Amino acid sequence: QVQLVESGGGLVQPGGSLRLSCTASGSIFSTNVMGWYRQAPGKQRELVALISRIGITNYADSVKGRFTISRDNAKREMYLQMNSLKPEDTAVYYCKAEIIKSGGYYPSDYWGQGTQVTVSS
């Protein structure tokens, strides 16, 4: 089985910073594209940032210049450094990974449970 475990969410004041982490574990052959998504109440889940195995990144316009996505392939970990946080960043943040399971033939998307990020005074 494959599991994604997230950490680092919490309450922070506007202008503050948080660092989210996501660790993939289980029977994994390879972990391909990974990304962070977020969902605010009453809104659809949206892409925050993506990162390929070799470090190519893509960011939503709303977070460019403020957020940085990174990964450590050896540790099967992914991170999201969030700086200059705004109230509109408040959402549940989800980790997603495209993974080929051991003995598998094709990749599937796996999701973490989500972690709450609240930006408020």
C-alpha positions as CSV (number, residue, x, y, z in Angstrom):
1,Q,0.0,0.0,0.0
2,V,1.0,3.6,-0.6
3,Q,0.6,6.4,1.9
4,L,1.3,10.1,1.8
5,V,1.8,11.8,5.1
6,E,1.7,15.5,5.5
7,S,2.9,17.8,8.2
8,G,3.5,21.5,8.9
9,G,0.1,23.1,8.7
10,G,-1.2,25.5,11.3
11,L,-2.2,29.0,12.2
12,V,-0.1,31.9,11.1
13,Q,-0.4,35.6,10.9
14,P,-0.5,37.5,7.5
15,G,3.0,37.9,6.3
16,G,4.2,34.9,8.1
17,S,5.7,31.6,6.9
18,L,5.0,27.9,7.0
19,R,6.8,24.9,5.6
20,L,4.7,21.9,4.6
21,S,6.2,18.4,4.2
22,C,4.9,15.3,2.5
23,T,6.4,11.9,2.7
24,A,5.5,9.0,0.5
25,S,5.8,5.5,1.9
26,G,4.8,1.9,1.1
27,S,5.4,-0.4,-1.8
28,I,6.6,2.1,-4.3
29,F,8.6,1.5,-7.5
30,S,8.9,5.1,-8.4
31,T,7.5,8.5,-7.5
32,N,7.0,10.7,-10.5
33,V,5.4,14.2,-10.5
34,M,4.4,15.5,-7.1
35,G,2.4,18.5,-6.2
36,W,0.5,20.6,-3.7
37,Y,-3.1,21.4,-4.1
38,R,-5.4,23.4,-1.9
39,Q,-9.1,23.7,-1.3
40,A,-10.9,26.6,0.5
41,P,-14.5,26.2,1.8
42,G,-17.0,26.4,-1.0
43,K,-14.3,26.3,-3.7
44,Q,-12.9,23.7,-5.9
45,R,-9.5,22.2,-5.3
46,E,-6.8,24.1,-7.1
47,L,-3.2,23.4,-8.1
48,V,-0.6,25.3,-6.0
49,A,2.6,23.9,-7.4
50,L,4.1,20.9,-9.2
51,I,7.5,19.5,-9.3
52,S,9.0,16.8,-11.5
53,R,11.5,14.2,-10.5
54,I,14.3,16.3,-11.9
55,G,13.1,19.5,-10.2
56,I,11.2,21.2,-12.9
57,T,8.5,23.3,-11.2
58,N,5.2,25.0,-12.0
59,Y,3.3,27.4,-9.8
60,A,-0.1,28.9,-9.7
61,D,0.0,32.6,-10.5
62,S,-1.4,33.4,-7.1
63,V,1.6,32.0,-5.3
64,K,4.5,32.8,-7.6
65,G,7.3,34.6,-5.8
66,R,5.9,33.6,-2.4
67,F,5.9,29.8,-2.4
68,T,8.7,27.4,-3.2
69,I,8.2,23.7,-3.9
70,S,11.1,21.2,-3.6
71,R,11.7,17.5,-3.2
72,D,14.2,15.0,-2.0
73,N,13.9,11.9,-4.1
74,A,16.0,9.7,-1.9
75,K,13.7,10.5,1.1
76,R,10.6,10.4,-1.1
77,E,9.7,13.8,0.4
78,M,8.3,16.9,-0.9
79,Y,8.1,20.4,0.7
80,L,6.3,23.6,0.2
81,Q,7.9,26.7,1.7
82,M,5.2,29.4,2.0
83,N,6.3,32.9,2.7
84,S,4.4,36.2,2.8
85,L,1.2,34.3,3.6
86,K,-2.1,36.1,2.9
87,P,-5.6,35.4,4.3
88,E,-6.6,34.1,0.9
89,D,-4.0,31.3,1.3
90,T,-6.2,29.8,3.9
91,A,-7.2,26.4,2.8
92,V,-6.7,22.7,3.3
93,Y,-3.5,21.8,1.5
94,Y,-3.2,18.4,-0.1
95,C,-0.1,16.5,-1.2
96,K,-0.4,14.5,-4.4
97,A,2.0,12.1,-6.0
98,E,2.0,10.2,-9.2
99,I,3.3,6.8,-8.2
100,I,4.1,3.4,-9.8
101,K,3.6,0.7,-7.2
102,S,6.1,-2.1,-6.9
103,G,5.2,-4.6,-9.5
104,G,2.8,-2.2,-11.2
105,Y,2.4,-1.4,-14.8
106,Y,1.2,2.2,-14.8
107,P,1.2,5.2,-12.5
108,S,-1.7,6.3,-10.3
109,D,-2.3,9.4,-8.3
110,Y,-2.2,9.3,-4.6
111,W,-3.4,11.9,-2.2
112,G,-2.6,12.9,1.4
113,Q,-5.2,13.5,4.0
114,G,-4.9,17.2,3.8
115,T,-3.5,19.7,6.4
116,Q,-5.2,22.9,7.4
117,V,-3.4,26.2,6.8
118,T,-5.1,29.2,8.4
119,V,-3.7,32.7,7.8
120,S,-5.4,35.1,10.2
121,S,-4.7,37.9,12.7
